[in-house]
Amino acid sequence: MVSFDITSLYTNIPVNMALEAVKKELTADPELSHRTKLSIEEIILGIQLCLTSTIFKFQGKIYRQTEGVAMGSPISPIVADIFMDSWENSALNTFNPTPKIWWRYVDDTFTVLKTEHISSFLTHINSQVEGIKFTFESENEQGELAMLDCKIKRIEEGKLHTSVYRKPTHSNRYLDFNSSHPLTVKAGLVKCLTNRAVALSSTKKDLNDELKQIEEALVLNNYPIKFIRKIIKGQKQNKNNCETSNNNINKKEYKSSTVIPYKEGTSETLRRILNKIGIRVAFKPTNSLRDKLCRLKDPVDPIRQNNNNNKNKLYENQEIHLSVSFSNGSILKCGVVC
């Protein structure tokens, strides 16, 4: 068992190759014309604009990302996955012998191949595309390998045993129960940890050990033990009755959705009122460390901002080409000088 990991996937993806991979997928999609009136060329043009519009200002200097796709952009994970699908088809089909198992999640893989082929396979996949480089980790002497949050152990007769894996740096720090967050968020944390334990534990003993560790960690973060156990019990029952529950649940339909700042007591009351008239409500924190500490963009110059002649201009003395699509499928293209 081997885990291969890509070093800095997003920032090393060749944009042109990624666009070719996307175009290939679109061309092979027989239902595309039923979902949009845009042509493949127009879709590719729009994606290219998203991937190459990476100009930003930092500490008074203007920069443009010249390689890869932007971290944090909503389109980047989709393009990266399509690119990696194309890369896999080429890389795996040109190596002999092909790995018995190659399972990939974004930039991490779980692979099964013979020990004597690991070095040559690593050289092969690192030579496919400039910038896409892998590192690897083999199973240890106990036959164990960690991938993401799962520890995989090889046991007798070729079977695999799985359990939850925590990095050595894991601190058991979670959202404190006394934090000013909705109770649903805190309950969601317990559900998430429980579902992970249920999904990754091969044996009942592993599951019970993991649930005990979850309880101990959450108690350290001031969660009431009754609150924890009630949710864990509910999640285990839901797992046992999964098929029945999925068939019988009628999800409520909402006319619209809104997001409001969270204020304990007040926000819950507003949600109950709005839910009655068909409006789904989500909460957002009013203050966060991110708001106080992160300043990813330089502020706009107040003088420039208040200048009526310039405040609506993004570019000066440059020609901008615009492409606007309408509901009837037509495309308006024009050039503007500002």
Secondary structure, 3 states (H helix, E strand, C coil): CEEEEECCCHHHCCHHHHHHHHHHHHHCCCCHHHHCCCCHHHHHHHHHHHHHCCEEEECCEEEECCCCCCCCCCCHHHHHHHHHHHHHHHHHHCCCCCCCEEEEECCEEEEECCHHHHHHHHHHHHCCCCCCCEEEEECCCCCEEEECCEEEEECHHHCEEEEECCCCCCCCCCCCCCCCCCHHHHHHHHHHHHHHHHHHCCCHHHHHHHHHHHHHHHHHCCCCHHHHHHHHHHHHHHHHCHHHHHHHCCCCCCCEEEEEECCCCHHHHHHHHHHHCCEEEEEECCCCHHHHHCCCCCCCCHHHHHCCCCCCCCCCCCEEEEEEECCCCCEEEEEEEC
